[in-house]
Amino acid sequence: MRRLDEQGHEALVQTPAPVNRFPAFVAQLVHRLRATLPALGKVRIAQLLARAGLHLAPTTVARFGRKPPPNPAGSGSSSETPEAAAPLRTVTARYPHHV
C-alpha cells in the first residue's frame, strides 16, 4: 500500500493486454458466417467452428455478434479505446431505490 501511495497506480503490476483475447479475425469470421448463413444461431455457429478446429463457446459467438464488425483493413488492435467507442446509455429507475 505504501508503494501505491507513493508512486500511484502505475507502480502496480499490470498486463498490457488480456491474455485470453481472441484475435480480430475470429470476430470477423463470426460476422461473415452470420451474414452468409443467417438461419444459424450461436450454438450452430460454435459447432461449425469447432469442427473446423476453432473452439468457441456459444456465448462468445453471441458476444461477437453483438459487437460491430471489426475493420478488415485493421491490424487487430484498434486505435480507439472501448470506452470512447461505447455509446452513452440512460439509466432509468423502475421503482424507488432501483438505481
Secondary structure, DSSP 8 states (H G I E B T S, - for coil): -HHHHHH-GGGS---SS-TT---HHHHHHHHHHHHH-TT--HHHHHHHHHHTT----HHHHHHHHHS----TTS-SS-SS-HHHHS-------SSTT--
